[in-house]
Amino acid sequence: MANAAANFAHFDHPQHGTYRNPEDVLKDSRLSDGEKRTIIDEWRSSLKHILVNEPDAPEVEAVNKALDEAAAKL
């Protein structure tokens, strides 16, 4: 499952493209703050599926923390 967790270190949004980290979402000038928040929320939701199967996945926890920090900046 570690490989599955590593797959969530980036996020492929169907409309806006691929983001390598939450800071890239914040820096995307094409997006409104609402769109940025939506992408962050969708990314976080996708991580919950990994945490159900692998609750101690450190990669997922690190990304989840970065998402929390990015959301706080909005």
SVG drawing of the C-alpha trace seen along z (x, -y; Angstrom):
<svg xmlns="http://www.w3.org/2000/svg" viewBox="-16 -35 22 37">
<polyline fill="none" stroke="black" stroke-width="0.4" points="0.0,0.0 2.9,-2.4 3.0,-2.7 -0.7,-3.7 0.1,-6.3 2.9,-7.7 0.4,-8.2 -1.4,-10.8 1.7,-13.0 0.2,-14.8 -3.3,-15.5 -4.8,-15.2 -7.8,-17.5 -9.9,-16.7 -10.5,-20.4 -7.4,-22.2 -4.6,-19.8 -1.9,-18.2 -0.6,-19.7 2.6,-18.3 1.9,-19.9 -0.7,-22.1 1.5,-25.2 1.1,-24.8 -2.7,-25.1 -2.2,-28.3 0.1,-29.7 -2.2,-28.9 -3.3,-32.4 -6.0,-30.9 -8.0,-29.9 -10.3,-31.9 -9.9,-31.3 -13.1,-29.2 -11.7,-27.0 -8.5,-26.6 -10.4,-25.6 -12.5,-23.1 -9.3,-21.5 -7.7,-21.3 -11.0,-19.7 -11.1,-17.2 -7.5,-16.3 -8.0,-15.8 -11.1,-13.6 -9.0,-11.4 -6.5,-10.9 -9.1,-9.6 -9.5,-6.5 -5.8,-5.7 -6.0,-6.3 -8.8,-3.8 -6.6,-1.0 -3.3,-2.2 -3.9,-4.4 -0.2,-4.8 0.8,-6.0 3.4,-8.7 3.4,-10.0 -0.4,-10.6 -0.1,-12.3 2.5,-14.6 0.4,-15.6 -2.7,-16.0 -0.7,-18.4 0.4,-20.4 -3.2,-20.6 -4.2,-21.9 -1.5,-24.6 -2.5,-25.6 -6.2,-25.8 -5.3,-28.1 -3.6,-30.5 -6.8,-31.1"/>
</svg>
